[in-house]
């Protein structure tokens, strides 16, 4: 496994409560990592810490061996340019049009890019997301699902080498979810590293190379899909059952793991 992001003893405290407790974890390069766990277990916080958005109270985050929060301003700018982040609540600029929301990362990270090239990239992304008709709308004029797609498009517009996604298919209808799934498949095929929080069984079963199970702010399991699905911890088995239990295409090992006849 080629490791490019490593968390060492990460603890994050918010509101006097440890949302992450001594988490040590490595994430593989060029793979799709899916973070799963019960509601409120710290998944979104873990994603933001791994992306360098939130600094931990204790511990460190290494990117190719470099501590993220000790990088030079220039090195951090390079890292931001090569990464994208799609937020759970979309986090779009409400006072800007959809065009401007998508153009902003290009304007910030590639100030030398001609406006015509920015426009070409924005139009191409909106066509990919079936949202070209909304190019001059503001976020408030879009549905929740459309806003989610715009957030994903914004994360991808700079052609990043690593993308962080917080529940990219959550709260959207099946057709929109399939659009997002298609975009994830495309960037994965190109070798992009993907780290996503998701309880979407389609993502977990068809796209995940690496699974991370977080429970109560602590790391309960991490490894390949095959490794984690054989984990004997009942808490891990419960999370897997909730996410994967209704898929009809499980192999024999997973059916045994999730079935009523399995050993406790």
ZIFEN-V148397 format. One record per residue. N is the residue number from 1. RES is the residue in one letter. PHI is phi in radians with two decimals (NA if undefined). BURIAL is 1 if it has 9 or more other ideal C-beta (glycine too) atoms within 8 Angstrom, else 0. Layout:
n: (N & N)
res: (RES & RES)
phi: (PHI & PHI)
burial: (BURIAL & BURIAL)
This chain:
n: (1 & 2 & 3 & 4 & 5 & 6 & 7 & 8 & 9 & 10 & 11 & 12 & 13 & 14 & 15 & 16 & 17 & 18 & 19 & 20 & 21 & 22 & 23 & 24 & 25 & 26 & 27 & 28 & 29 & 30 & 31 & 32 & 33 & 34 & 35 & 36 & 37 & 38 & 39 & 40 & 41 & 42 & 43 & 44 & 45 & 46 & 47 & 48 & 49 & 50 & 51 & 52 & 53 & 54 & 55 & 56 & 57 & 58 & 59 & 60 & 61 & 62 & 63 & 64 & 65 & 66 & 67 & 68 & 69 & 70 & 71 & 72 & 73 & 74 & 75 & 76 & 77 & 78 & 79 & 80 & 81 & 82 & 83 & 84 & 85 & 86 & 87 & 88 & 89 & 90 & 91 & 92 & 93 & 94 & 95 & 96 & 97 & 98 & 99 & 100 & 101 & 102 & 103 & 104 & 105 & 106 & 107 & 108 & 109 & 110 & 111 & 112 & 113 & 114 & 115 & 116 & 117 & 118 & 119 & 120 & 121 & 122 & 123 & 124 & 125 & 126 & 127 & 128 & 129 & 130 & 131 & 132 & 133 & 134 & 135 & 136 & 137 & 138 & 139 & 140 & 141 & 142 & 143 & 144 & 145 & 146 & 147 & 148 & 149 & 150 & 151 & 152 & 153 & 154 & 155 & 156 & 157 & 158 & 159 & 160 & 161 & 162 & 163 & 164 & 165 & 166 & 167 & 168 & 169 & 170 & 171 & 172 & 173 & 174 & 175 & 176 & 177 & 178 & 179 & 180 & 181 & 182 & 183 & 184 & 185 & 186 & 187 & 188 & 189 & 190 & 191 & 192 & 193 & 194 & 195 & 196 & 197 & 198 & 199 & 200 & 201 & 202 & 203 & 204 & 205 & 206 & 207 & 208 & 209 & 210 & 211 & 212 & 213 & 214 & 215 & 216 & 217 & 218 & 219 & 220 & 221 & 222 & 223 & 224 & 225 & 226 & 227 & 228 & 229 & 230 & 231 & 232 & 233 & 234 & 235 & 236 & 237 & 238 & 239 & 240 & 241 & 242 & 243 & 244 & 245 & 246 & 247 & 248 & 249 & 250 & 251 & 252 & 253 & 254 & 255 & 256 & 257 & 258 & 259 & 260 & 261 & 262 & 263 & 264)
res: (X & X & X & X & X & X & X & X & X & X & X & X & X & X & X & X & X & X & X & X & X & X & X & X & X & X & X & X & X & X & X & X & X & X & X & X & X & X & X & X & X & X & X & X & X & X & X & X & X & X & X & X & X & X & X & X & X & X & X & X & X & X & X & X & X & X & X & X & X & X & X & X & X & X & X & X & X & X & X & X & X & X & X & X & X & X & X & X & X & X & X & X & X & X & X & X & X & X & X & X & X & X & X & X & X & X & X & X & X & X & X & X & X & X & X & X & X & X & X & X & X & X & X & X & X & X & X & X & X & X & X & X & X & X & X & X & X & X & X & X & X & X & X & X & X & X & X & X & X & X & X & X & X & X & X & X & X & X & X & X & X & X & X & X & X & X & X & X & X & X & X & X & X & X & X & X & X & X & X & X & X & X & X & X & X & X & X & X & X & X & X & X & X & X & X & X & X & X & X & X & X & X & X & X & X & X & X & X & X & X & X & X & X & X & X & X & X & X & X & X & X & X & X & X & X & X & X & X & X & X & X & X & X & X & X & X & X & X & X & X & X & X & X & X & X & X & X & X & X & X & X & X & X & X & X & X & X & X & X & X & X & X & X & X)
phi: (NA & -1.54 & -1.62 & -2.22 & -2.18 & -2.33 & -1.80 & -2.14 & 0.94 & -1.39 & -2.19 & -2.24 & -1.98 & -2.24 & 1.05 & 1.38 & -2.13 & -1.34 & -1.47 & -2.28 & -2.22 & 0.86 & -1.54 & -2.08 & -2.78 & -2.04 & -2.05 & -1.38 & -1.50 & 1.26 & -2.17 & -1.80 & -1.78 & -1.97 & -1.70 & -2.22 & 2.76 & -1.09 & -1.03 & 1.40 & -1.54 & 1.82 & -1.07 & -1.12 & -1.13 & -1.08 & -1.06 & -1.21 & -1.18 & -1.08 & -1.45 & 1.43 & -1.42 & -2.05 & -1.36 & -1.31 & -1.34 & -2.47 & 1.64 & -2.50 & -2.13 & -1.85 & -2.02 & 0.89 & 1.53 & -1.74 & -1.23 & -0.97 & -1.63 & -2.17 & -1.29 & -1.19 & -1.03 & -1.16 & -1.16 & -1.13 & -1.10 & -1.10 & -1.14 & -1.06 & -1.14 & -1.58 & -2.26 & -2.38 & -2.42 & -1.92 & -1.48 & -1.05 & -1.70 & 1.32 & 0.94 & -1.49 & -1.35 & -1.19 & -1.61 & -2.08 & -1.25 & -1.09 & -0.99 & -1.17 & -1.08 & -1.36 & -1.28 & -0.97 & -1.03 & -1.20 & -1.17 & -1.33 & -1.59 & -2.35 & -1.08 & -1.46 & -1.21 & -1.08 & -1.04 & -1.09 & -1.24 & -1.06 & -1.08 & -1.08 & -1.17 & -1.11 & -1.07 & -1.06 & -1.19 & -1.14 & -1.14 & -1.12 & -1.61 & 1.00 & -2.21 & -1.03 & -1.18 & -1.79 & -1.01 & -1.79 & -1.32 & -1.78 & -0.90 & -1.11 & -1.54 & -1.79 & -1.31 & -1.02 & -1.12 & -1.13 & -1.10 & -1.08 & -1.11 & -1.06 & -1.08 & -1.16 & -1.06 & -1.10 & -1.16 & -1.72 & -1.12 & -1.48 & 0.91 & -1.24 & -1.61 & -2.45 & -2.23 & -1.89 & -2.31 & -1.79 & 0.77 & -1.12 & -1.92 & -1.31 & 1.04 & -2.24 & -1.30 & -0.99 & -1.13 & -1.18 & -1.07 & -1.19 & -1.07 & -1.12 & -1.01 & -1.09 & -1.17 & -1.13 & -1.05 & -1.11 & -1.25 & -1.14 & -1.10 & -1.53 & 1.61 & -1.20 & -1.42 & -2.16 & -2.19 & -2.38 & -1.51 & -2.81 & -2.04 & -1.41 & -1.10 & -1.21 & -1.15 & -1.11 & -1.55 & -1.95 & -2.04 & -1.25 & -1.74 & -2.36 & -1.97 & -2.19 & -1.97 & -1.94 & -2.37 & 1.04 & 1.39 & -2.04 & -1.38 & -1.69 & -2.86 & -2.74 & 2.82 & -1.15 & -0.96 & -1.13 & -1.18 & -1.24 & -1.18 & -1.73 & -1.10 & -1.53 & -1.10 & -1.06 & -1.19 & -1.17 & -1.07 & -1.15 & -1.08 & -1.08 & -1.11 & -1.14 & -1.46 & -1.87 & -1.05 & -1.75 & -1.33 & -1.54 & -1.84 & -1.12 & -1.44 & -1.08 & -1.06 & -1.28 & -1.08 & -1.14 & -1.09 & -1.64 & -1.32 & -1.13 & -1.51 & -1.21 & -1.32 & -1.77)
burial: (0 & 0 & 1 & 1 & 1 & 1 & 1 & 1 & 1 & 1 & 1 & 1 & 1 & 0 & 0 & 0 & 0 & 0 & 1 & 1 & 0 & 1 & 1 & 1 & 1 & 1 & 1 & 1 & 0 & 0 & 1 & 1 & 1 & 1 & 1 & 1 & 1 & 0 & 0 & 0 & 1 & 1 & 1 & 1 & 1 & 1 & 1 & 1 & 1 & 1 & 1 & 1 & 0 & 0 & 0 & 1 & 0 & 0 & 1 & 1 & 1 & 1 & 1 & 0 & 0 & 1 & 0 & 1 & 0 & 0 & 1 & 0 & 0 & 0 & 1 & 1 & 1 & 0 & 1 & 0 & 1 & 1 & 1 & 1 & 1 & 1 & 0 & 0 & 0 & 1 & 0 & 1 & 0 & 0 & 0 & 1 & 1 & 1 & 1 & 1 & 1 & 1 & 1 & 1 & 1 & 1 & 1 & 0 & 1 & 1 & 0 & 0 & 1 & 0 & 0 & 0 & 0 & 1 & 1 & 0 & 1 & 1 & 1 & 0 & 1 & 1 & 0 & 0 & 1 & 0 & 1 & 0 & 0 & 1 & 1 & 0 & 1 & 1 & 1 & 0 & 0 & 1 & 0 & 0 & 1 & 1 & 1 & 1 & 1 & 1 & 1 & 1 & 1 & 1 & 1 & 1 & 1 & 1 & 0 & 1 & 0 & 1 & 1 & 1 & 1 & 1 & 1 & 1 & 1 & 1 & 0 & 1 & 0 & 0 & 0 & 1 & 1 & 0 & 1 & 1 & 1 & 0 & 1 & 1 & 1 & 0 & 1 & 1 & 0 & 0 & 0 & 1 & 1 & 1 & 1 & 1 & 1 & 1 & 1 & 1 & 1 & 1 & 1 & 1 & 1 & 0 & 1 & 1 & 1 & 1 & 1 & 1 & 1 & 1 & 1 & 0 & 1 & 1 & 1 & 1 & 1 & 1 & 0 & 0 & 1 & 0 & 0 & 1 & 1 & 0 & 1 & 0 & 0 & 0 & 1 & 1 & 1 & 0 & 1 & 1 & 1 & 0 & 1 & 1 & 0 & 0 & 0 & 0 & 0 & 1 & 0 & 0 & 1 & 1 & 1 & 1 & 1 & 1 & 0 & 0 & 0 & 0 & 0 & 0)
